[in-house]
Amino acid sequence: MPESKSRKKASYTPPPGKAAAPKPNPVWFVPVMLGLMLLGLAWIVVTYLSSARYPVPGIEQWNLAIGFVLIIAGFGMTTRWR
């Protein structure tokens, strides 16, 4: 009976190098993030206290939408915070 060829082992392959660590955020990132959330909160509070006449007169309930957009933008920035 003929002998089968012996299998050669693959040469050692080192594991791939680790990915580079993510860069830290710029210094301005956290103050802007917190500022947007606080500004949105203040905007909504002023809208409720003034019965939707202020901070921008004439757009009434859209002031609430502006406040919520500011808060959502701040929370959106939290997903990129390192």
TIRO-2110 file (N, C-alpha, C; in Angstrom, 1 decimal):
// TIRO-2110
0.8, -1.2, 0.0, N, 1, A
0.0, 0.0, 0.0, CA, 1, A
0.9, 1.2, 0.0, C, 1, A
0.6, 2.2, -0.9, N, 2, A
1.5, 3.4, -1.0, CA, 2, A
1.2, 4.3, 0.2, C, 2, A
2.2, 5.0, 0.7, N, 3, A
2.1, 5.9, 1.8, CA, 3, A
1.6, 7.3, 1.3, C, 3, A
0.7, 7.9, 2.0, N, 4, A
0.2, 9.2, 1.6, CA, 4, A
1.2, 10.3, 2.0, C, 4, A
1.2, 11.4, 1.3, N, 5, A
2.1, 12.4, 1.6, CA, 5, A
1.7, 13.0, 3.0, C, 5, A
2.7, 13.3, 3.8, N, 6, A
2.4, 13.9, 5.1, CA, 6, A
2.1, 15.4, 4.9, C, 6, A
1.2, 15.8, 5.7, N, 7, A
0.7, 17.2, 5.6, CA, 7, A
1.8, 18.1, 6.3, C, 7, A
2.0, 19.2, 5.7, N, 8, A
2.9, 20.1, 6.3, CA, 8, A
2.1, 21.1, 7.2, C, 8, A
2.6, 21.4, 8.3, N, 9, A
1.9, 22.4, 9.2, CA, 9, A
2.2, 23.8, 8.6, C, 9, A
1.2, 24.6, 8.7, N, 10, A
1.4, 26.0, 8.3, CA, 10, A
2.4, 26.7, 9.2, C, 10, A
3.2, 27.6, 8.7, N, 11, A
4.1, 28.3, 9.5, CA, 11, A
3.4, 29.2, 10.5, C, 11, A
4.0, 29.5, 11.6, N, 12, A
3.4, 30.3, 12.6, CA, 12, A
3.1, 31.7, 12.1, C, 12, A
1.8, 32.2, 12.3, N, 13, A
1.4, 33.5, 11.9, CA, 13, A
1.0, 34.2, 13.2, C, 13, A
1.7, 35.3, 13.5, N, 14, A
1.4, 36.0, 14.7, CA, 14, A
0.0, 36.7, 14.6, C, 14, A
-0.6, 36.8, 15.8, N, 15, A
-1.9, 37.5, 15.8, CA, 15, A
-1.8, 38.9, 15.3, C, 15, A
-2.9, 39.4, 14.7, N, 16, A
-2.8, 40.8, 14.2, CA, 16, A
-2.6, 41.8, 15.4, C, 16, A
-2.0, 42.9, 15.1, N, 17, A
-1.7, 43.9, 16.1, CA, 17, A
-3.0, 44.5, 16.6, C, 17, A
-2.9, 45.1, 17.8, N, 18, A
-4.1, 45.8, 18.3, CA, 18, A
-4.4, 47.0, 17.6, C, 18, A
-5.7, 47.4, 17.5, N, 19, A
-6.1, 48.6, 16.8, CA, 19, A
-5.6, 49.8, 17.7, C, 19, A
-5.4, 50.9, 17.0, N, 20, A
-5.0, 52.1, 17.7, CA, 20, A
-6.1, 52.5, 18.7, C, 20, A
-5.7, 53.0, 19.8, N, 21, A
-6.7, 53.5, 20.8, CA, 21, A
-7.4, 54.7, 20.2, C, 21, A
-8.7, 54.9, 20.5, N, 22, A
-9.4, 56.1, 20.0, CA, 22, A
-8.8, 57.3, 20.6, C, 22, A
-8.8, 58.4, 19.7, N, 23, A
-8.3, 59.7, 20.2, CA, 23, A
-9.3, 60.3, 21.2, C, 23, A
-8.7, 61.0, 22.2, N, 24, A
-9.6, 61.6, 23.2, CA, 24, A
-10.3, 62.8, 22.5, C, 24, A
-11.4, 63.2, 23.1, N, 25, A
-12.2, 64.4, 22.5, CA, 25, A
-11.4, 65.7, 22.7, C, 25, A
-11.7, 66.6, 21.9, N, 26, A
-11.1, 68.0, 22.1, CA, 26, A
-11.6, 68.6, 23.4, C, 26, A
-11.0, 69.6, 23.9, N, 27, A
-11.3, 70.2, 25.2, CA, 27, A
-12.7, 70.8, 25.2, C, 27, A
-13.1, 71.3, 24.0, N, 28, A
-14.4, 72.0, 23.9, CA, 28, A
-15.6, 71.1, 23.9, C, 28, A
-15.4, 69.8, 23.7, N, 29, A
-16.5, 68.9, 23.4, CA, 29, A
-17.5, 68.8, 24.6, C, 29, A
-17.0, 68.5, 25.8, N, 30, A
-17.8, 68.3, 27.0, CA, 30, A
-18.6, 69.6, 27.3, C, 30, A
-17.9, 70.8, 27.4, N, 31, A
-18.7, 72.0, 27.7, CA, 31, A
-19.8, 72.3, 26.6, C, 31, A
-19.5, 72.0, 25.4, N, 32, A
-20.6, 72.3, 24.4, CA, 32, A
-21.7, 71.3, 24.5, C, 32, A
-21.4, 70.0, 24.8, N, 33, A
-22.4, 69.0, 25.0, CA, 33, A
-23.3, 69.4, 26.2, C, 33, A
-22.7, 69.7, 27.3, N, 34, A
-23.5, 70.1, 28.5, CA, 34, A
-24.2, 71.4, 28.3, C, 34, A
-23.6, 72.3, 27.6, N, 35, A
-24.2, 73.6, 27.3, CA, 35, A
-25.5, 73.4, 26.5, C, 35, A
-25.4, 72.6, 25.5, N, 36, A
-26.6, 72.3, 24.6, CA, 36, A
-27.7, 71.8, 25.4, C, 36, A
-27.4, 70.8, 26.3, N, 37, A
-28.5, 70.2, 27.1, CA, 37, A
-29.1, 71.2, 28.1, C, 37, A
-28.2, 72.0, 28.7, N, 38, A
-28.7, 73.0, 29.7, CA, 38, A
-29.5, 74.1, 29.0, C, 38, A
-29.0, 74.5, 27.8, N, 39, A
-29.7, 75.6, 27.1, CA, 39, A
-31.1, 75.1, 26.6, C, 39, A
-31.2, 73.8, 26.2, N, 40, A
-32.4, 73.3, 25.8, CA, 40, A
-33.4, 73.2, 27.0, C, 40, A
-32.9, 72.8, 28.1, N, 41, A
-33.7, 72.8, 29.3, CA, 41, A
-34.2, 74.2, 29.7, C, 41, A
-33.3, 75.2, 29.7, N, 42, A
-33.7, 76.5, 30.0, CA, 42, A
-34.7, 77.1, 29.0, C, 42, A
-34.5, 76.7, 27.7, N, 43, A
-35.4, 77.2, 26.7, CA, 43, A
-36.8, 76.6, 26.9, C, 43, A
-36.9, 75.4, 27.3, N, 44, A
-38.3, 74.8, 27.6, CA, 44, A
-38.9, 75.4, 28.8, C, 44, A
-38.1, 75.6, 29.8, N, 45, A
-38.6, 76.2, 31.1, CA, 45, A
-39.2, 77.6, 30.8, C, 45, A
-38.4, 78.4, 30.0, N, 46, A
-38.9, 79.8, 29.7, CA, 46, A
-40.1, 79.7, 28.9, C, 46, A
-40.2, 78.7, 27.9, N, 47, A
-41.4, 78.6, 27.1, CA, 47, A
-42.6, 78.3, 28.0, C, 47, A
-42.5, 77.4, 28.9, N, 48, A
-43.6, 77.1, 29.8, CA, 48, A
-44.0, 78.2, 30.7, C, 48, A
-43.0, 78.9, 31.3, N, 49, A
-43.3, 80.0, 32.2, CA, 49, A
-43.9, 81.2, 31.5, C, 49, A
-43.6, 81.4, 30.2, N, 50, A
-44.2, 82.5, 29.5, CA, 50, A
-45.4, 82.1, 28.7, C, 50, A
-45.9, 81.0, 28.9, N, 51, A
-47.1, 80.5, 28.1, CA, 51, A
-46.8, 80.5, 26.6, C, 51, A
-45.6, 80.1, 26.2, N, 52, A
-45.2, 80.0, 24.8, CA, 52, A
-45.0, 81.3, 24.1, C, 52, A
-44.9, 82.4, 24.8, N, 53, A
-44.6, 83.7, 24.1, CA, 53, A
-43.2, 84.0, 23.9, C, 53, A
-42.3, 83.5, 24.8, N, 54, A
-40.9, 83.7, 24.7, CA, 54, A
-40.2, 82.3, 24.7, C, 54, A
-39.0, 82.2, 24.3, N, 55, A
-37.9, 83.1, 24.0, CA, 55, A
-38.0, 83.7, 22.6, C, 55, A
-38.7, 83.1, 21.7, N, 56, A
-38.9, 83.7, 20.3, CA, 56, A
-40.3, 84.0, 20.2, C, 56, A
-40.7, 85.3, 20.3, N, 57, A
-42.1, 85.6, 20.1, CA, 57, A
-42.6, 85.3, 18.7, C, 57, A
-43.9, 84.9, 18.7, N, 58, A
-44.5, 84.7, 17.4, CA, 58, A
-44.5, 83.2, 16.9, C, 58, A
-43.7, 82.4, 17.4, N, 59, A
-43.7, 81.0, 16.9, CA, 59, A
-44.3, 80.1, 17.9, C, 59, A
-44.8, 80.6, 19.0, N, 60, A
-45.5, 79.9, 20.0, CA, 60, A
-45.0, 78.5, 20.4, C, 60, A
-45.7, 77.4, 20.1, N, 61, A
-45.3, 76.1, 20.5, CA, 61, A
-44.1, 75.6, 19.8, C, 61, A
-43.6, 76.2, 18.8, N, 62, A
-42.4, 75.8, 18.1, CA, 62, A
-41.2, 76.0, 19.1, C, 62, A
-41.4, 76.9, 20.0, N, 63, A
-40.3, 77.1, 21.0, CA, 63, A
-40.0, 75.8, 21.8, C, 63, A
-41.0, 75.0, 22.0, N, 64, A
-40.8, 73.6, 22.6, CA, 64, A
-39.9, 72.8, 21.7, C, 64, A
-40.2, 72.8, 20.4, N, 65, A
-39.5, 72.0, 19.5, CA, 65, A
-38.0, 72.4, 19.5, C, 65, A
-37.8, 73.7, 19.5, N, 66, A
-36.4, 74.2, 19.5, CA, 66, A
-35.7, 73.7, 20.8, C, 66, A
-36.3, 73.8, 21.9, N, 67, A
-35.7, 73.3, 23.2, CA, 67, A
-35.4, 71.8, 23.1, C, 67, A
-36.3, 71.0, 22.6, N, 68, A
-36.1, 69.6, 22.5, CA, 68, A
-35.0, 69.2, 21.5, C, 68, A
-34.9, 70.0, 20.4, N, 69, A
-33.8, 69.8, 19.4, CA, 69, A
-32.4, 70.0, 20.1, C, 69, A
-32.4, 71.1, 20.9, N, 70, A
-31.1, 71.4, 21.6, CA, 70, A
-30.7, 70.3, 22.5, C, 70, A
-31.7, 69.8, 23.3, N, 71, A
-31.4, 68.7, 24.2, CA, 71, A
-31.0, 67.4, 23.5, C, 71, A
-31.7, 67.1, 22.4, N, 72, A
-31.4, 65.9, 21.6, CA, 72, A
-30.0, 66.0, 21.0, C, 72, A
-29.6, 67.2, 20.5, N, 73, A
-28.2, 67.4, 20.0, CA, 73, A
-27.2, 67.2, 21.1, C, 73, A
-27.5, 67.6, 22.3, N, 74, A
-26.5, 67.4, 23.4, CA, 74, A
-26.4, 65.9, 23.7, C, 74, A
-27.6, 65.2, 23.8, N, 75, A
-27.5, 63.8, 24.0, CA, 75, A
-26.9, 63.0, 22.8, C, 75, A
-27.0, 63.5, 21.6, N, 76, A
-26.4, 62.9, 20.5, CA, 76, A
-24.8, 63.0, 20.6, C, 76, A
-24.4, 64.1, 21.2, N, 77, A
-22.9, 64.3, 21.4, CA, 77, A
-22.4, 63.3, 22.4, C, 77, A
-23.3, 62.8, 23.4, N, 78, A
-22.8, 61.9, 24.4, CA, 78, A
-22.4, 60.6, 23.8, C, 78, A
-22.9, 60.2, 22.6, N, 79, A
-22.6, 59.0, 22.0, CA, 79, A
-21.2, 59.0, 21.4, C, 79, A
-20.6, 60.2, 21.2, N, 80, A
-19.2, 60.3, 20.7, CA, 80, A
-18.2, 60.6, 21.8, C, 80, A
-18.7, 60.8, 23.1, N, 81, A
-17.8, 61.2, 24.2, CA, 81, A
-16.9, 60.0, 24.6, C, 81, A
-15.7, 60.3, 24.7, N, 82, A
-14.7, 59.2, 25.1, CA, 82, A
-14.1, 59.6, 26.4, C, 82, A
END
